[in-house]
Amino acid sequence: MEDFIIWLPLVLLALAALMPLAAALLRPRAARGRREADMALYRAQLAELDREREVGRLDEAGHRAATLEVQRRLIAAAEQTEGEAQAGRGAMAALVLLPLIVAAGVGLYLLRGTPGLPSATYAMRAEVQERDERLLATLRERLAALDPRSEQAWQGYVLLGNAERARGRPEAAIAAWRTALEARFDPGLAGEVAETEIERNAPAAAMPWIERGLREAPNDPRLRFLFGLAELQAGRPEAARTAWQALLADTPADAPWRAMLTQRLSSLP
């Protein structure tokens, strides 16, 4: 009886935690399906083109060409067909499964869980941290004994930089990554250095890495975004706008970062 009194509130709490998901599944969507989402996006792009022309950032010829292209995409999206009924049935099936998920979770915990296990003490956490520090010290010692130009050393310094950054030591992370970059330049790793420098509010230190990375990978969207971010942080919003507008023009409509980029552009002063 005591177990029932304990577990019943837990089950009810689990069901309550899943209620927002159930509400989201039942809520009618404003743009149902890929076709409607695309059409909403293209209509927003048309409105944005009109605003750009009104403020003088887009001439008539550019506005006309861009409008025709967006209208073409809008018409193509309107002609698409999509099985919305299948999506609705999928949502209902997921809704039916929610109580089963709760029951399965409780059952697994009853079989495998250890509610009587005490939480880790401060001494235990400190011991784990000390062990990690010893591992990092060992890694540094082994890297010091390697040829810094070797591939093994390159991978080791990248790993060391990742570990230092995860532990909240950006200066040490940058130092490790720079050692790797001196042996072999990599645009992606240069982006890590630049992003960390920007996080430290040091755009002047980030820009050389971004520019060098773009010379080797001129179409890299992350480096192009970081270029605009460094310009913005350095107090040059117009340069950031130019960089991000060019990136937006090259960004596919279904790119996962497009919405974020559009939002950053709209927030520029």
MARVEXLUM-442218 format. One record per residue (C-alpha): x, y, z. Coordinates in nm, 3 decimals, m for minus. Layout:
<pts>
         x         y         z
         X         Y         Z
...
</pts>
This chain:
<pts>
         x         y         z
     0.000     0.000     0.000
     0.284     0.238     0.083
     0.446     0.169    m0.255
     0.117     0.252    m0.426
     0.092     0.581    m0.237
     0.446     0.670    m0.348
     0.419     0.568    m0.713
     0.072     0.705    m0.790
     0.179     1.072    m0.753
     0.488     1.000    m0.962
     0.278     0.856    m1.244
     0.042     1.153    m1.227
     0.337     1.393    m1.238
     0.475     1.212    m1.543
     0.140     1.241    m1.719
     0.121     1.610    m1.627
     0.469     1.664    m1.772
     0.351     1.517    m2.102
     0.038     1.732    m2.120
     0.209     2.018    m2.311
     0.316     1.766    m2.574
    m0.038     1.636    m2.599
    m0.169     1.990    m2.634
     0.083     2.060    m2.909
    m0.028     1.748    m3.097
    m0.394     1.847    m3.075
    m0.344     2.218    m3.151
    m0.433     2.311    m3.510
    m0.129     2.435    m3.694
    m0.119     2.775    m3.861
     0.083     2.644    m4.153
    m0.004     2.280    m4.209
     0.253     2.088    m4.405
     0.554     2.176    m4.612
     0.348     2.341    m4.886
     0.184     2.595    m4.652
     0.511     2.665    m4.473
     0.686     2.736    m4.803
     0.405     2.964    m4.916
     0.416     3.159    m4.590
     0.793     3.198    m4.627
     0.768     3.328    m4.983
     0.494     3.576    m4.892
     0.717     3.707    m4.614
     1.003     3.739    m4.862
     0.783     3.943    m5.097
     0.693     4.179    m4.814
     1.061     4.210    m4.720
     1.152     4.294    m5.081
     0.892     4.572    m5.082
     1.036     4.714    m4.759
     1.389     4.700    m4.899
     1.276     4.899    m5.204
     1.092     5.155    m4.993
     1.397     5.234    m4.779
     1.622     5.254    m5.084
     1.834     4.943    m5.026
     1.703     4.780    m5.346
     1.661     4.949    m5.684
     1.368     4.888    m5.917
     1.552     4.644    m6.141
     1.675     4.438    m5.849
     1.333     4.447    m5.685
     1.161     4.332    m6.003
     1.402     4.044    m6.063
     1.388     3.924    m5.703
     1.009     3.955    m5.692
     0.969     3.748    m6.007
     1.190     3.473    m5.865
     1.004     3.462    m5.534
     0.669     3.465    m5.714
     0.785     3.174    m5.928
     0.870     2.978    m5.615
     0.539     3.075    m5.457
     0.347     2.942    m5.757
     0.549     2.621    m5.756
     0.480     2.575    m5.385
     0.109     2.632    m5.436
     0.100     2.347    m5.689
     0.257     2.096    m5.455
     0.043     1.830    m5.290
     0.096     1.679    m4.952
    m0.074     1.414    m4.741
    m0.202     1.612    m4.445
    m0.437     1.334    m4.341
    m0.140     1.106    m4.279
     0.019     1.374    m4.061
    m0.301     1.406    m3.858
    m0.321     1.031    m3.808
     0.042     1.031    m3.697
    m0.032     1.295    m3.433
    m0.328     1.096    m3.300
    m0.117     0.781    m3.285
     0.149     0.966    m3.088
    m0.119     1.096    m2.852
    m0.245     0.743    m2.786
     0.110     0.629    m2.713
     0.176     0.892    m2.444
     0.023     0.693    m2.153
     0.208     0.383    m2.274
     0.536     0.576    m2.266
     0.471     0.674    m1.904
     0.382     0.317    m1.809
     0.692     0.180    m1.982
     0.914     0.434    m1.809
     0.776     0.352    m1.465
     0.808    m0.020    m1.534
     1.170     0.009    m1.641
     1.252     0.216    m1.335
     1.089    m0.041    m1.109
     1.300    m0.313    m1.269
     1.632    m0.130    m1.305
     1.611     0.183    m1.092
     1.780     0.232    m0.756
     1.587     0.505    m0.574
     1.781     0.436    m0.254
     2.114     0.522    m0.414
     2.249     0.842    m0.255
     2.350     1.135    m0.474
     2.715     1.206    m0.538
     2.877     1.398    m0.256
     3.098     1.703    m0.302
     3.401     1.488    m0.224
     3.305     1.242    m0.498
     3.258     1.521    m0.753
     3.588     1.676    m0.651
     3.756     1.339    m0.696
     3.614     1.307    m1.049
     3.734     1.658    m1.134
     4.080     1.582    m0.999
     4.093     1.264    m1.205
     4.001     1.457    m1.519
     4.274     1.710    m1.447
     4.526     1.429    m1.415
     4.415     1.290    m1.751
     4.458     1.632    m1.912
     4.802     1.668    m1.755
     4.899     1.329    m1.896
     4.773     1.432    m2.239
     4.981     1.750    m2.227
     5.292     1.554    m2.131
     5.246     1.309    m2.416
     5.183     1.587    m2.665
     5.501     1.761    m2.555
     5.696     1.447    m2.645
     5.546     1.422    m2.996
     5.655     1.586    m3.316
     5.421     1.890    m3.328
     5.390     1.845    m3.706
     5.264     1.489    m3.680
     4.901     1.396    m3.739
     4.885     1.234    m3.395
     4.992     1.559    m3.231
     4.743     1.756    m3.441
     4.454     1.537    m3.327
     4.579     1.548    m2.968
     4.588     1.928    m2.957
     4.239     1.947    m3.107
     4.117     1.707    m2.838
     4.294     1.907    m2.569
     4.136     2.230    m2.693
     3.790     2.073    m2.691
     3.842     1.950    m2.335
     3.969     2.288    m2.215
     3.675     2.469    m2.369
     3.429     2.224    m2.213
     3.586     2.297    m1.873
     3.537     2.670    m1.916
     3.896     2.765    m2.000
     3.876     2.944    m2.337
     4.232     3.080    m2.327
     4.377     2.732    m2.283
     4.147     2.598    m2.556
     4.260     2.865    m2.801
     4.626     2.797    m2.720
     4.584     2.425    m2.792
     4.393     2.484    m3.115
     4.648     2.739    m3.236
     4.924     2.484    m3.184
     4.731     2.243    m3.406
     4.668     2.513    m3.667
     5.037     2.598    m3.682
     5.104     2.239    m3.784
     4.816     2.211    m4.031
     4.556     2.473    m4.107
     4.193     2.364    m4.106
     3.907     2.609    m4.179
     3.671     2.434    m3.938
     3.919     2.452    m3.652
     3.991     2.815    m3.738
     3.618     2.872    m3.696
     3.637     2.723    m3.347
     3.914     2.966    m3.254
     3.726     3.260    m3.404
     3.399     3.171    m3.232
     3.573     3.139    m2.897
     3.746     3.474    m2.946
     3.409     3.633    m3.025
     3.264     3.479    m2.711
     3.548     3.652    m2.524
     3.450     3.981    m2.691
     3.771     3.988    m2.895
     3.661     4.041    m3.258
     4.003     4.176    m3.360
     4.161     3.846    m3.256
     3.888     3.646    m3.431
     3.899     3.823    m3.767
     4.239     3.693    m3.894
     4.125     3.334    m3.842
     3.795     3.401    m4.017
     3.962     3.569    m4.313
     4.220     3.294    m4.352
     3.950     3.029    m4.327
     3.743     3.204    m4.593
     4.040     3.213    m4.828
     4.046     2.833    m4.818
     3.670     2.776    m4.783
     3.497     3.086    m4.926
     3.150     2.929    m4.919
     3.164     2.802    m4.561
     2.838     2.937    m4.407
     2.968     2.924    m4.051
     3.276     3.132    m4.132
     3.067     3.379    m4.331
     2.828     3.417    m4.039
     3.117     3.463    m3.795
     3.260     3.731    m4.024
     2.940     3.933    m3.988
     2.927     3.865    m3.615
     3.283     3.990    m3.568
     3.204     4.303    m3.770
     2.897     4.367    m3.556
     3.091     4.315    m3.235
     3.358     4.555    m3.361
     3.095     4.828    m3.403
     3.045     4.798    m3.779
     2.679     4.696    m3.822
     2.664     4.797    m4.190
     2.953     4.563    m4.272
     2.773     4.289    m4.079
     2.455     4.358    m4.275
     2.638     4.334    m4.607
     2.803     4.005    m4.509
     2.482     3.848    m4.379
     2.273     3.964    m4.674
     2.521     3.798    m4.909
     2.507     3.482    m4.698
     2.127     3.491    m4.695
     2.122     3.519    m5.074
     2.328     3.200    m5.098
     2.133     3.013    m4.830
     1.882     2.749    m4.947
     1.524     2.806    m4.839
     1.525     2.487    m4.631
     1.859     2.550    m4.460
     1.819     2.506    m4.082
     2.007     2.829    m4.006
     1.808     3.051    m4.245
     1.550     3.160    m3.987
     1.823     3.248    m3.737
     2.013     3.447    m4.000
     1.700     3.637    m4.101
     1.630     3.719    m3.738
     1.983     3.847    m3.682
     1.955     4.065    m3.992
     1.625     4.214    m3.879
     1.773     4.294    m3.536
     2.061     4.499    m3.676
     2.051     4.870    m3.590
</pts>
